[in-house]
Amino acid sequence: MTKSQQVSFRRMDEGSFEDYKLLHDYEVDYHKETPRRILEQLALQGKESLSGYQINRLEHGLQSASRAEKDGADLDWIVAALIHDIGDGLSPQNHDRMAAEIIRPFVREEVAWVVEKHGIFQMKYYAHHYDWDPDKRDEFRGHPYWQSCADFCERWDQMSFDPDYPMKDLDHFAPMVHEVFSRKAWDDDVIKAGVVVGLPASRH
């Protein structure tokens, strides 16, 4: 990269209009590559993920998304199911909130909230084995998205650790990832704050 392709400043408060115009142009191109980076991170989970399960984290995401697609879920739900554990590698103690922040600008508010809270809702199925509170999710009872999160975990997340389930591969979901993460960020017509769509009826 030549100096003409770089900003002139070494402190942000010294930047010129031309500097920030240059950065904006680069950012536009960089943002277009977000879907590719998401897919690369998911693929990495097929090589390195939590041990002990019968399937790896990539397969868990693929199986969750395959179940969502089979149920006739919309694009937001399918992609959310695919990436809901994408934070496990870099932020295992906070993976749910990390995944939510990745997807939040591009999907319904309901879907991002479900991804953010799914770790707490999943405790329903195992917390008692560690003497933790399996009903911690009840802190959120009354929230408009509570049932959506409970259903997401019951039907797609906690079910998806089965090595024999016929899950679709990452190439199958790649166009969906591209479509969602190529949307205009924070578009009110996408975010639909306060709107409850819920999960479709199960076809399993």
C-alpha positions as a Markdown table, in Angstrom:
| # | Residue | x | y | z |
|---|---|---|---|---|
| 1 | Met | 0.0 | 0.0 | 0.0 |
| 2 | Thr | 1.5 | 3.3 | -1.0 |
| 3 | Lys | 1.4 | 6.5 | 1.1 |
| 4 | Ser | -1.2 | 7.9 | -1.3 |
| 5 | Gln | -3.5 | 5.0 | -0.2 |
| 6 | Gln | -3.0 | 5.8 | 3.5 |
| 7 | Val | -4.2 | 8.5 | 5.8 |
| 8 | Ser | -1.8 | 11.4 | 6.6 |
| 9 | Phe | -2.4 | 11.4 | 10.3 |
| 10 | Arg | -0.9 | 9.6 | 13.2 |
| 11 | Arg | -3.5 | 10.9 | 15.7 |
| 12 | Met | -7.2 | 10.8 | 14.8 |
| 13 | Asp | -7.7 | 14.4 | 15.8 |
| 14 | Glu | -5.3 | 15.5 | 13.1 |
| 15 | Gly | -7.2 | 13.8 | 10.3 |
| 16 | Ser | -8.5 | 15.7 | 7.3 |
| 17 | Phe | -11.7 | 15.4 | 5.3 |
| 18 | Glu | -9.7 | 13.6 | 2.6 |
| 19 | Asp | -8.3 | 11.2 | 5.1 |
| 20 | Tyr | -11.7 | 10.2 | 6.4 |
| 21 | Lys | -13.1 | 10.0 | 2.9 |
| 22 | Leu | -10.3 | 7.5 | 2.0 |
| 23 | Leu | -11.1 | 5.4 | 5.1 |
| 24 | His | -14.8 | 5.4 | 4.3 |
| 25 | Asp | -14.2 | 4.1 | 0.9 |
| 26 | Tyr | -12.0 | 1.3 | 2.2 |
| 27 | Glu | -14.6 | 0.5 | 4.9 |
| 28 | Val | -17.3 | 0.1 | 2.3 |
| 29 | Asp | -15.3 | -2.6 | 0.5 |
| 30 | Tyr | -14.3 | -4.2 | 3.8 |
| 31 | His | -17.9 | -4.4 | 5.0 |
| 32 | Lys | -18.8 | -6.3 | 1.8 |
| 33 | Glu | -16.4 | -9.1 | 2.9 |
| 34 | Thr | -18.2 | -9.7 | 6.2 |
| 35 | Pro | -20.1 | -12.7 | 4.9 |
| 36 | Arg | -16.9 | -14.3 | 3.8 |
| 37 | Arg | -15.3 | -13.8 | 7.2 |
| 38 | Ile | -18.3 | -15.2 | 9.0 |
| 39 | Leu | -18.1 | -18.4 | 6.9 |
| 40 | Glu | -14.4 | -18.7 | 7.5 |
| 41 | Gln | -15.0 | -18.5 | 11.3 |
| 42 | Leu | -17.7 | -21.1 | 11.1 |
| 43 | Ala | -15.4 | -23.4 | 9.1 |
| 44 | Leu | -12.7 | -23.0 | 11.7 |
| 45 | Gln | -15.1 | -24.4 | 14.3 |
| 46 | Gly | -15.0 | -27.7 | 12.3 |
| 47 | Lys | -11.3 | -27.9 | 13.0 |
| 48 | Glu | -11.1 | -26.5 | 16.5 |
| 49 | Ser | -13.9 | -26.5 | 19.0 |
| 50 | Leu | -14.9 | -27.8 | 22.4 |
| 51 | Ser | -14.0 | -31.4 | 23.1 |
| 52 | Gly | -16.2 | -34.1 | 24.6 |
| 53 | Tyr | -19.3 | -33.8 | 22.4 |
| 54 | Gln | -20.1 | -36.3 | 19.7 |
| 55 | Ile | -20.0 | -33.5 | 17.1 |
| 56 | Asn | -18.0 | -30.3 | 16.7 |
| 57 | Arg | -19.3 | -26.8 | 17.0 |
| 58 | Leu | -19.6 | -26.4 | 13.2 |
| 59 | Glu | -21.7 | -29.5 | 13.0 |
| 60 | His | -23.9 | -28.3 | 15.9 |
| 61 | Gly | -24.6 | -25.0 | 14.1 |
| 62 | Leu | -25.2 | -26.8 | 10.8 |
| 63 | Gln | -27.6 | -29.2 | 12.5 |
| 64 | Ser | -29.4 | -26.4 | 14.3 |
| 65 | Ala | -29.8 | -24.5 | 11.0 |
| 66 | Ser | -30.9 | -27.7 | 9.2 |
| 67 | Arg | -33.7 | -28.2 | 11.8 |
| 68 | Ala | -34.7 | -24.6 | 11.5 |
| 69 | Glu | -34.9 | -24.9 | 7.7 |
| 70 | Lys | -36.8 | -28.1 | 7.9 |
| 71 | Asp | -39.4 | -26.4 | 10.1 |
| 72 | Gly | -39.9 | -23.7 | 7.4 |
| 73 | Ala | -38.2 | -21.0 | 9.5 |
| 74 | Asp | -37.4 | -17.7 | 7.8 |
| 75 | Leu | -33.9 | -16.5 | 6.8 |
| 76 | Asp | -33.3 | -14.7 | 10.1 |
| 77 | Trp | -33.9 | -17.8 | 12.2 |
| 78 | Ile | -31.9 | -20.1 | 9.9 |
| 79 | Val | -28.8 | -17.9 | 9.9 |
| 80 | Ala | -29.2 | -17.3 | 13.7 |
| 81 | Ala | -29.3 | -21.0 | 14.3 |
| 82 | Leu | -26.2 | -21.5 | 12.2 |
| 83 | Ile | -24.1 | -18.9 | 13.9 |
| 84 | His | -25.5 | -18.8 | 17.5 |
| 85 | Asp | -22.3 | -20.4 | 18.9 |
| 86 | Ile | -19.9 | -18.6 | 16.7 |
| 87 | Gly | -18.4 | -16.9 | 19.7 |
| 88 | Asp | -17.3 | -20.1 | 21.4 |
| 89 | Gly | -13.7 | -19.9 | 20.1 |
| 90 | Leu | -12.9 | -16.3 | 21.2 |
| 91 | Ser | -15.4 | -15.8 | 24.0 |
| 92 | Pro | -16.5 | -19.1 | 25.4 |
| 93 | Gln | -17.7 | -17.6 | 28.7 |
| 94 | Asn | -19.7 | -14.9 | 26.8 |
| 95 | His | -20.3 | -16.6 | 23.5 |
| 96 | Asp | -24.0 | -15.9 | 23.3 |
| 97 | Arg | -23.7 | -12.2 | 23.6 |
| 98 | Met | -20.8 | -12.1 | 21.2 |
| 99 | Ala | -22.8 | -13.9 | 18.6 |
| 100 | Ala | -25.7 | -11.6 | 19.2 |
| 101 | Glu | -23.6 | -8.5 | 18.6 |
| 102 | Ile | -22.3 | -10.0 | 15.3 |
| 103 | Ile | -25.8 | -10.6 | 13.9 |
| 104 | Arg | -27.8 | -7.8 | 15.6 |
| 105 | Pro | -27.5 | -5.1 | 12.9 |
| 106 | Phe | -28.8 | -7.5 | 10.2 |
| 107 | Val | -31.8 | -9.4 | 11.7 |
| 108 | Arg | -35.0 | -8.8 | 13.6 |
| 109 | Glu | -34.6 | -7.5 | 17.1 |
| 110 | Glu | -36.4 | -10.7 | 18.3 |
| 111 | Val | -33.8 | -13.0 | 16.7 |
| 112 | Ala | -30.8 | -11.1 | 18.1 |
| 113 | Trp | -32.4 | -11.2 | 21.6 |
| 114 | Val | -32.8 | -14.9 | 21.3 |
| 115 | Val | -29.2 | -15.4 | 20.3 |
| 116 | Glu | -28.1 | -13.2 | 23.2 |
| 117 | Lys | -30.1 | -15.1 | 25.8 |
| 118 | His | -29.9 | -18.6 | 24.5 |
| 119 | Gly | -27.0 | -19.5 | 26.9 |
| 120 | Ile | -29.2 | -18.8 | 29.9 |
| 121 | Phe | -32.2 | -20.6 | 28.4 |
| 122 | Gln | -30.1 | -23.6 | 27.6 |
| 123 | Met | -29.4 | -24.1 | 31.3 |
| 124 | Lys | -32.9 | -25.6 | 31.6 |
| 125 | Tyr | -31.4 | -28.8 | 30.3 |
| 126 | Tyr | -28.2 | -29.3 | 32.3 |
| 127 | Ala | -27.8 | -26.8 | 35.1 |
| 128 | His | -29.1 | -29.1 | 37.8 |
| 129 | His | -26.0 | -31.4 | 37.2 |
| 130 | Tyr | -23.8 | -28.6 | 38.4 |
| 131 | Asp | -26.1 | -27.4 | 41.2 |
| 132 | Trp | -26.9 | -24.3 | 39.2 |
| 133 | Asp | -30.3 | -22.8 | 38.8 |
| 134 | Pro | -32.0 | -24.4 | 35.7 |
| 135 | Asp | -34.8 | -21.8 | 35.9 |
| 136 | Lys | -32.6 | -18.8 | 35.6 |
| 137 | Arg | -34.3 | -18.0 | 32.4 |
| 138 | Asp | -37.4 | -17.1 | 34.4 |
| 139 | Glu | -35.8 | -13.8 | 35.2 |
| 140 | Phe | -37.0 | -12.9 | 31.7 |
| 141 | Arg | -40.5 | -14.2 | 31.9 |
| 142 | Gly | -42.9 | -11.6 | 30.6 |
| 143 | His | -40.5 | -10.4 | 28.0 |
| 144 | Pro | -42.1 | -10.5 | 24.5 |
| 145 | Tyr | -39.4 | -12.7 | 23.1 |
| 146 | Trp | -39.3 | -15.2 | 26.0 |
| 147 | Gln | -41.3 | -17.9 | 24.3 |
| 148 | Ser | -39.3 | -17.5 | 21.1 |
| 149 | Cys | -36.1 | -18.2 | 23.0 |
| 150 | Ala | -37.5 | -21.1 | 24.9 |
| 151 | Asp | -38.7 | -22.6 | 21.6 |
| 152 | Phe | -35.4 | -21.9 | 19.8 |
| 153 | Cys | -33.5 | -23.8 | 22.6 |
| 154 | Glu | -36.0 | -26.6 | 22.9 |
| 155 | Arg | -36.4 | -27.4 | 19.2 |
| 156 | Trp | -33.2 | -26.4 | 17.5 |
| 157 | Asp | -30.4 | -25.9 | 20.0 |
| 158 | Gln | -30.5 | -28.5 | 22.7 |
| 159 | Met | -31.6 | -31.1 | 20.1 |
| 160 | Ser | -28.6 | -30.6 | 17.8 |
| 161 | Phe | -25.9 | -32.8 | 19.2 |
| 162 | Asp | -26.8 | -35.9 | 17.2 |
| 163 | Pro | -24.1 | -37.3 | 14.9 |
| 164 | Asp | -26.7 | -39.2 | 12.9 |
| 165 | Tyr | -28.9 | -36.3 | 12.1 |
| 166 | Pro | -28.9 | -35.6 | 8.3 |
| 167 | Met | -27.6 | -32.0 | 8.4 |
| 168 | Lys | -26.9 | -29.8 | 5.4 |
| 169 | Asp | -23.3 | -28.6 | 4.8 |
| 170 | Leu | -21.9 | -25.1 | 5.1 |
| 171 | Asp | -22.0 | -24.6 | 1.3 |
| 172 | His | -25.7 | -25.0 | 1.5 |
| 173 | Phe | -26.1 | -22.2 | 4.0 |
| 174 | Ala | -23.4 | -19.9 | 2.5 |
| 175 | Pro | -25.9 | -18.0 | 0.2 |
| 176 | Met | -28.1 | -17.3 | 3.2 |
| 177 | Val | -25.2 | -16.0 | 5.2 |
| 178 | His | -24.3 | -13.7 | 2.3 |
| 179 | Glu | -27.8 | -12.5 | 2.0 |
| 180 | Val | -28.2 | -11.6 | 5.7 |
| 181 | Phe | -24.8 | -10.0 | 6.2 |
| 182 | Ser | -25.1 | -8.0 | 3.0 |
| 183 | Arg | -28.2 | -6.2 | 4.2 |
| 184 | Lys | -28.0 | -2.5 | 5.2 |
| 185 | Ala | -27.1 | -2.4 | 8.8 |
| 186 | Trp | -29.7 | -1.2 | 11.3 |
| 187 | Asp | -32.4 | -0.9 | 8.7 |
| 188 | Asp | -35.7 | -0.4 | 10.6 |
| 189 | Asp | -37.5 | -2.5 | 8.0 |
| 190 | Val | -35.3 | -5.4 | 9.0 |
| 191 | Ile | -34.9 | -4.8 | 12.7 |
| 192 | Lys | -38.7 | -4.5 | 13.4 |
| 193 | Ala | -38.3 | -3.6 | 17.0 |
| 194 | Gly | -40.9 | -5.1 | 19.2 |
| 195 | Val | -42.3 | -7.4 | 16.6 |
| 196 | Val | -42.8 | -11.0 | 17.7 |
| 197 | Val | -42.7 | -13.5 | 14.8 |
| 198 | Gly | -42.0 | -16.6 | 16.8 |
| 199 | Leu | -40.9 | -20.0 | 15.5 |
| 200 | Pro | -43.0 | -21.8 | 12.8 |
| 201 | Ala | -44.8 | -25.0 | 13.8 |
| 202 | Ser | -42.4 | -27.9 | 14.1 |
| 203 | Arg | -42.2 | -30.4 | 11.2 |
| 204 | His | -40.0 | -32.9 | 13.0 |
